[in-house]
Amino acid sequence: MDVLNEVNAVVGYTTYIDIIRPLISNKHIISTGMTREMQRVETAIDLALHGKSCAIVSSGDPGIYAMAGLVFETCNARNIQIAPPQQRVSNHSHQDVLYIEIVPGIPALCAGASLLGAPLTHDFAVISLSDLLTPWKVIEKRLEAAAQADFVIVLYNPKSKKRTWQLENAQQIILRYRDRTTPVGIVTSAMRERQHVDIIPLENLHIAEVNMQTTVFVGSCASGHYLDFMFTPRGYSKKYKIDSK
């Protein structure tokens, strides 16, 4: 909130801008639709290079499947000098240096995990099923490796209007290494309106109602389903006795 109050301009995906619009009504706002990520980043960088402080807004955490990486990638390609904000010295700031601050947020995997219980208490892997920027063959290799290594697997971007088969393909890969009754947490729109949380067996994943706002948590071989919660043991019961009284 402090950053939004201080900056001159706010750039972001239209949906995210609409969510925070009441907070930025007095700012220069630039919003664009899907697949315009590079345009948003280039616009924000150009504004900053011309002396306008600018915030790029993302959902969740800006460094997790979001815009922070593209900012650095673009600066690198354009050979722009960048520095963290703590190096800025008032009255001595250099116009040819771009000061970048990454403000951490709460990623969907953390928000979703808290609603499910504790599915990420042990080692886990996070994989996006979107093959728009990553070849599906690469995604398949990552799914295979994570499933074989018995990680809890968090799936981002499980399905969209155009991408309808990837989730079932992922399910079949994971089923080679997991029991069909393995608990799977389905969290849609975590901490937002229309929030929905469910826990289903892995064998039913292909018929689950999911969309681009859904995060899928596939349990490891050790993960359990207790009452309305999903959890993954850290291993304490193997080293210590848990009192069952």
GIBEL-V610831 format. One record per backbone hydrogen bond with DSSP energy under -0.5 kcal/mol. CO is the residue of the C=O (numbers start at 1). NH is the residue of the N-H. Records with the same first field share a line. If there is no record, write none. Layout:
CO: NH / NH
This chain:
1: 5
2: 6
3: 7
8: 28
9: 55
10: 30
11: 57
12: 32
13: 16 / 17
14: 18
15: 19
16: 20
17: 21
20: 23 / 24
21: 24
24: 27
27: 29
28: 10
30: 12
32: 14
33: 36
36: 40
37: 41
38: 42
39: 43
40: 44
41: 45
42: 46
43: 47
44: 48
45: 49
46: 50
47: 52
48: 51
51: 53
53: 8 / 9
55: 11 / 57
57: 13
61: 64
62: 68
63: 65
67: 71
68: 72
69: 73
70: 74
71: 75
72: 76
73: 77
74: 78
75: 80
76: 79
81: 98
83: 100
84: 87
85: 88
88: 90
89: 92
94: 97
96: 81
97: 99
98: 83 / 100
100: 85
101: 103
102: 104
103: 62
105: 107
107: 110 / 111
108: 112
109: 113
110: 114
111: 115
112: 116
113: 117
116: 230
118: 121 / 232
123: 152
125: 154
127: 156
129: 131
135: 138 / 139
136: 140
137: 141
138: 142
139: 143
140: 144
141: 145
142: 146
143: 147
144: 148
145: 149
146: 151
147: 150
152: 125 / 154
153: 155 / 218
154: 127 / 156
155: 216
156: 129
158: 167
162: 164
163: 160
165: 169
166: 170
167: 171
168: 172
169: 173
170: 174
171: 175
172: 176
173: 176
174: 177 / 178
179: 182
180: 203
182: 202
183: 219
184: 200
185: 187 / 217
186: 198
187: 215
188: 196
189: 192
192: 195
196: 188
198: 186
200: 184
201: 204
202: 205
204: 207
205: 208
208: 210
211: 214
213: 189
214: 158
215: 187
216: 155 / 218
217: 185 / 219
218: 153
220: 223
224: 231
226: 229
229: 226
230: 118
231: 224
235: 238 / 239
236: 239 / 240
240: 242
241: 243
